[in-house]
Amino acid sequence: MKKHLLFIQGGGQGAYAADLKLAANLQALLGFECDVLYPKMPDEGRPVYGAWKARIAADLSALEGEAILIGHSLGASFVIKYLTEEKPSKPVAGVFLLAAPYWGAEDWEVEEFALRYHFAPVFSDIRPIYLYHSRDDEIVPFTHLERYAERFPEAIIRKLDGRGHQFNNDLFEVAQDIKTL
């Protein structure tokens, strides 16, 4: 049976095109055993969580069977926010978060994007949760990974070296982890 993945892009002008390379790489690595749905999020240059939430909900509903959610950068933090505030319309077979910014950290105070303080218990029915971050990420500080690791002690943490914010457009580790589901 095919796995169905919903890949949520990062934010900022040109993010869809930049993350398209990640989604395409993941599809190539996973082959025909998976379908990677990669929707363009509304107004990527000036993201508004409510609009992205509506798009995530609609695309999640359109998937067949269990869903695997993947988010990069802002998309990763919006996947977390969505899952902590909404009941997904489909069972979630796994969550894969790449270079997720931790909103509320110093210099990352954006109230609209921030999570509720006690959000981790909402994830009690969702396993596995994977967190990936490169130590040399030039956009999202590596310390954000540690903040999420504290909040999700059950998460599987992948600390990478020399991959930058865009993971050198190579999601080999993510694909290998998805194949274990």
C-alpha positions in Angstrom: 0.0 0.0 0.0 1.3 3.5 -0.9 2.2 5.9 1.8 0.7 9.4 1.4 2.8 12.4 2.5 1.8 16.0 2.9 4.9 18.2 2.6 4.4 21.8 3.9 6.9 24.3 2.6 8.7 27.0 4.5 7.8 30.7 4.4 9.3 33.7 2.8 9.5 35.0 -0.8 10.6 32.1 -3.1 10.2 29.4 -0.4 7.9 27.3 -2.5 10.5 27.1 -5.4 13.3 26.5 -2.9 11.5 23.7 -1.0 10.2 22.1 -4.3 13.8 20.7 -4.5 13.3 19.1 -1.1 9.9 17.6 -2.0 11.2 16.3 -5.4 14.3 14.8 -3.7 12.1 13.1 -1.2 9.8 11.7 -3.9 12.8 10.4 -5.8 14.3 8.8 -2.8 11.0 7.1 -1.8 10.0 6.1 -5.3 6.6 4.7 -6.2 5.9 3.4 -2.7 5.0 7.0 -1.7 3.0 9.9 -3.0 4.4 13.3 -1.9 1.7 16.0 -2.1 3.4 19.4 -2.2 0.8 22.2 -2.2 1.8 25.9 -2.6 0.8 27.7 0.6 -1.0 31.0 0.4 1.0 34.3 0.4 4.3 32.7 1.2 6.0 36.1 1.4 3.7 37.3 4.1 2.4 34.1 5.7 -0.7 34.2 7.9 -1.3 31.1 10.0 -5.1 31.0 9.5 -4.7 30.7 5.7 -2.1 28.1 6.0 -4.1 26.1 8.5 -7.1 26.1 6.2 -4.9 24.8 3.3 -3.3 22.1 5.5 -6.7 20.9 6.6 -8.0 20.8 3.1 -5.0 18.9 1.7 -4.9 16.5 4.7 -8.6 15.7 4.1 -7.8 14.9 0.4 -5.3 12.2 1.2 -6.3 8.6 1.2 -5.8 6.6 4.4 -3.2 7.5 7.0 -1.1 10.6 6.4 2.5 11.4 7.0 3.2 15.0 7.7 6.4 16.7 6.8 7.2 20.4 7.3 10.2 22.5 6.6 11.1 25.6 8.5 7.9 27.7 9.0 6.0 24.8 7.5 7.3 22.6 10.3 6.2 25.0 13.0 2.8 25.3 11.4 2.4 21.5 11.3 3.1 21.5 15.0 0.7 24.3 15.6 -2.0 22.7 13.5 -1.7 19.4 15.3 -1.8 21.0 18.7 -4.9 23.1 17.9 -7.0 20.9 15.5 -8.1 17.3 15.4 -6.7 15.9 12.1 -9.3 14.5 9.7 -7.1 11.5 9.0 -5.0 9.3 11.2 -1.4 10.6 11.3 1.2 7.8 10.8 4.2 10.1 11.5 5.4 13.7 11.7 8.8 14.8 10.3 9.9 18.3 11.2 12.9 19.9 9.4 14.6 23.0 10.8 11.6 24.1 12.8 11.7 27.6 14.3 10.7 27.7 17.9 8.4 30.8 18.1 8.9 32.6 21.4 12.6 32.1 21.5 14.7 35.2 21.7 14.4 37.2 18.4 11.7 34.8 17.3 8.7 36.4 19.1 5.8 36.2 16.7 2.6 35.7 18.8 0.6 34.5 15.8 3.0 31.6 15.2 3.6 30.7 18.9 2.4 27.5 20.4 0.3 27.1 23.5 2.5 26.5 26.5 1.3 23.0 27.3 1.1 21.6 23.8 3.1 18.3 24.0 0.3 16.2 25.5 -1.8 16.7 22.4 0.8 14.7 20.5 0.4 11.6 22.8 -1.5 9.7 20.0 0.9 10.6 17.2 4.1 8.5 16.8 6.7 8.7 15.6 7.8 12.3 15.7 11.2 13.1 14.1 13.1 16.4 14.4 15.9 17.2 12.0 18.3 20.2 12.1 21.7 21.0 10.8 24.2 22.5 13.2 25.2 25.0 10.5 21.6 26.2 9.7 22.0 29.8 8.6 18.3 30.7 9.1 17.0 28.9 12.2 19.4 28.6 15.1 20.3 25.0 16.1 19.3 25.9 19.6 15.6 25.7 18.4 16.0 22.0 18.0 17.0 21.6 21.7 13.9 23.6 22.7 11.6 21.2 20.8 13.6 18.2 22.1 12.8 19.3 25.6 9.1 19.6 24.8 9.0 16.3 22.9 11.1 13.9 24.9 9.8 10.9 22.9 10.9 12.5 19.6 13.6 11.0 17.5 16.3 13.7 17.0 18.5 13.8 14.0 21.4 16.3 14.4 23.1 16.9 11.1 26.4 18.6 10.1 27.1 20.7 7.0 23.6 20.6 5.6 22.5 24.2 6.1 18.9 25.3 6.2 17.9 23.6 3.0 19.7 20.3 3.9 21.7 20.6 0.7 18.4 19.6 -1.0 19.0 16.0 0.2 16.5 14.4 2.5 18.2 11.0 2.6 17.8 10.6 6.3 14.2 11.6 6.2 13.4 9.1 3.4 15.2 6.3 5.4 13.1 7.1 8.5 9.8 7.2 6.5 10.7 3.8 5.0 10.7 2.3 8.5 7.0 3.2 9.0 
